[in-house]
């Protein structure tokens, strides 16, 4: 069974297209117009072993906010669509990822219910031209539209680039576990028989 999704979102602020394959090889073709976000999505794809194509044309003359937010919305929707009825998936995933002096942890439940806990202390406001506060907003938008419960925590770290990179890598690896299909699972991984969020 192919677990793929294609999402398009066009507003007065952005024009976003996302193509996702959950059972991929870590291949990516990403162009959001925000170089640091491109870098994060490329390593997210590689470490999650997803295949991902992203194109975003946004109002970057204002700032990066709309492009980052709408890319995250589309990525979350793509995960939700590709997962379908969620039969056979592990549902939960967790990963620790070190990045030099930084250690991050991500834990995810593909429950159909949205919740984000984001415990990350920022050491500066910008990485290059990227506003650091947008990293949290990215994951909020993703979790809301993926309809997942996502907990992200950085235990320690000094370099802001390393901090955000560890977050994206650990979240990718946690999601990779959660979306994995196990043939031993009959139906969905829930005693109530549904993980639709209702």
N, C-alpha and C positions, 0 to 999 in steps of 0.2 A: 504494500500500500504506500503510495506516494504521499508524503506529508509536506505539501508546498502551499504557499499563499502569495498572492499579489495584491497589494494595496495601493490605491491612488487617493490622494487628498489634495484638492485645489481650493485655495481661498484667495482673498485679496492680498494676503501676506506671503503665502508660499505655494509652491507646486511640488509635491513630493510623490515619488514612486518608490515602492519597496517590493522586492521579490525575495522570498525566504524559502529555503529548504532545510528542514530540521535534521534530516539524515544526510548531511553533506560531508565535505572533506576539508572544510575550513577555508573555502575560496571566497574572495570578496572583490567587489568593484563598487567603491564608495566615493561619492562626490556630493557633499552637502554644502560646499562653499565655506565650511568652517574647518580649516586644516586640522586643528587639534581633535575635533570630534571625528573626523575621518580616520585619524590615527587610532583613536579609541575603538571605533567600530571595526576596524580591520583586525585589531588584536582580539576583540570580543568574538569575532567570527572564527578566528583561528583557534582560540582556546576552547570555544564551545563546539567546534567541528560542525558548524552550520555553514551553509552556502548563502551568501547575502549580497544583493545588489541594492544600492541606494542612490537615488538622484534627488537633489533638492535645489530648487531655485527660489531663493527667499529675499526678503527686503533687508539685505545686509547693510545697506546704506543707513539704516536706522540702528540696528545692532544684531547680535547673533540670536537673540531670545526666541523669536518665532521659528527660525530654522531648526534650532535645537529641540524646541518643544514639539513641533509638528513631525520631525523625524522620529522622536520617541513615541509619539502617539501612533504613527504608522507601524513602527516596529512592534509595539505592543499588540496592535490589531492583527498583525501578520502572525505572531505567535499564537494568538487565540484562534485565528482561522485555521492555521496549519494543524493545531491540536485536535480540532473537530470535537468529537464526543468524549475524547480523553480516555477511551477504553484501552486498557493494557499499560498505561503509562505509570511510572514509578510515583509520580505526583510530587514527591519531596526531593529536594537536593540541597547539599551544603558543601561549601569549599572554603578552605583557607588558602590565601595566596600571599607569599612574601614578595616584596620588590625592594631589594637592597635593605635599607633601614626600616622599611614599612611592612606592616602585617595587616591584612584585611581579611574579613570573613563575610560571606554572603550565604543566606539561608532562604530558600524559596519553597512555597507551597502553592501549587497550581490549583487552588481551591475553588476558583470562580468568584472569590471575594477579594476585593481590593483593600490592601493595607500596606503602608510603607513605614518602616522604622529606619532612619538614616542617622547613624551616630558617627559623624566624620568631622573632625576639627580641621578647619582650613588654616594653612600657614601663611597664605597671601591671597590677594584678590584676583590675580591674573596668572595664567600660564601662557606666555606669549600674548596673543590678543584675546584669548579665551577667558571669559568671566567664570571664575571658579564656582560661584553660586549656581551656575547653570547645570553643574553636574548633578546636584540633588534634584533640581527641577526635571532633568532628563529622566531620572529613575522614578520620580513621582508620576510623570506622564506615562512612562512605560508600564508601570505596575497597574495604574488605573485602567489602562486600555487592554492590557493582557489579562486583567482581572485575576491578579495573583497577590499573595501575601509575601512581601519581600522585606527581609531584614538585612541591612548592610551596616557593618561596623568596622572602623579602623582602630586597632588597639594602640598603635604608635606609628610615628613617621614624621619626618621633617620636610622632605622635598615634596612640594605640592604635585608635581608631575607624577612622581612615584605613587603618591596617595591615590590619585584618580585612576592611574593605570592599574594599581592593585585592585581597586573597586571593580573596574570593568572586567578584569580577568577572573576574579573570584565569582562575580555574578554570572559570567559566561559558563564557568565550570559547574556552578550550582544548577543553572538551567539545563545544561547538558545532561546532568544526572536525572533531573526531574522529568524531562521529556522522553527519557529512554523507555522503550517498550520491553516488558518482561512477559514472556509467554506463560508464566505461571499465574499471572493475574487474570482472573475471569471478570469481565465487566470493568468497573472502575475501582480504584483503590479507596473505597469508602464503605463503612458498614451500613450507611443509609441508602446506598445504591446510586448516589449521584454526587458529582462534584461540579455542578453547574452554578453554584453560588446561591441557589434558592433552597 
